[in-house]
């Protein structure tokens, strides 16, 4: 079995063992760390979608929340896009990539990329959204700021969870 296969299996096992516990994402403003929202994450998986600023085409980044010991972490598992452009991957030689494919007019880069600090810079022109199993959150309601997205075990009582469809 190749090193890449073992990495993928390890990530899948980590995600599977963690799924018993559930997870959430705490969203705050990056500069002040002011709390904005807490989102419960279904099946420990979530996507970020946006319009690429150069190619002006849709991009979907897929993630899973894993547990390393007692520490929650975010792992990017793939990037889906329809056009190559500046800032978009073009081969399996990208950092942390293990497969690159083209399917039905879409490019898919399969990844095993640890994300130690997930920061999303919102811009109303680029339709920033967070998706988790049937729930979509419009991240542009906090337009033109940096968002810090951190995995936590659950949304604590007293924190407001807003869900937009």
N, C-alpha and C positions, 0 to 999 in steps of 0.2 A: 504494500500500500504506500502511496506517495506521501510526502510531507504535507502537501496541500490537502489531500483527502483527510489526513489525521487532524489537521487544523479545523477543517469544516465539521468533522465529527465531534471534536471537542467543543466547539461553539454550540452545536446542536444539543449535546448532552447537558451542557451548562444551562442553556435556555430551558430545556425540558425539565430539569430538576428544579429550576427556580419557579416554574409556572404554578407550582402548588401554593406559592406565597402571594401572588399578585404584585402589581406595581402601579406606580403613578408617576407623573412628571410635574415637577414644580417649575413654574415659569416666572422669572423675575426680570426686571430691567438690569442689564449687565453693569452699568456704571454705578448705580446706587444699590443694587440687589434688592430693590423694592419689590415685594411680592405682587404678582399680577393675577395668577390663576394656578389652580392645581387640576390636573386632568387624570382621571383613572384610565389606565391602559389595559385594553382587552388582550388577553393571551400574551402579554409582555411584548407585543409587536406594535410598531407605529411607523407611519410614513410621513415624510415632509415633501410637499409638492410646491413647485414654483415655476415661473417662467424664467428661462435663462436670459441674463441681461445682454448677452452678445448675439446669440442665435435667435432669441425671442421665440423659443420653442419650449414645450413643457418638459419638465424633469421631475422624476419621482425618486427620492432616496428612501430606502427601506432600512429599518433598524430593529433590533431586539434588545431588550433589557436583560442583562445576565447578572448573576451573582458570583463574585470571586471571593470565597470565604464569607465574610460578613459584609463585604462592600458591593454595592450595586454599581453596575457600569453599563455603558451603551456600546453596542457593537453594530457597525453599519454592515449590512449583508448584501446590498446591491444598489446599483444606480441605473435607472431606466431613462432613456432619452431618445429623441428621434433625429437629431442632427448633430454632426460633429462641429465643434467650434472652440474658440479659445476658452480654456478652463474645463472643457469636457474631456473625458478619457477617450483614448483612441486604440488601446490595445491591452492585452493581458499583462503587459509590462508595468502597468500602473502600480503604485505602492499598495500592498496588501490585497492585490487582486489575484484570483486563481482561475477565472474563466471570463471569456468575452465572447458574446454571441450576438447574432442578428436574427431577429424573429419577427415576422409579420410587420416589417417596416420600423421596428424598434431595436435599438441597441441596448444590451443588458450587460453590465459589468458586475460580475459576482465578486463579492468582497468578504474579507474577514478583517475588518478595520476597527480597531478599538478607538473610541472617541472619548478622550479623557475630559474634554470640556466642550460641550455642544453649545455653540453660539450661533444664533440666526439673526442676520441683519435684515429687518423687514423694509420693504419698499412697496408702496401701494401699486406701483406699475407692474409688479411681478407676482401678484396673487399668491402670497405665502400662506400655506395651509398645513395643519397638522391633522392626520387621519389615524384613527384607531378603531377598527372593526365597527363600521356603521356610524361613527361619530366624526364630524369634521369641525375643526376649530379654525376660524379665520384669524390668523396671526397678524393681519393688517389692521385689526382694530387698535393695535399699538403700532401705528405706521411710523416708518423712518426712525426706528430705534434698534438697538441691539438687545436681543432676548437671550437670557441664559437659561438653558433647559437642563434640569438635573433630575435623575431618577431617584425616587424615594419609595418606601414600602407601601404607603397609602396616603391619600389626602386626609389630613387630620381634621377632626371636628372643628368647626369654626372657620375653616378656610372655604371660601366660596368657589364652587365648581360650576362654571358656565359652559354649557354645551350648545353649540350652534349646528344646525343641519343645513 
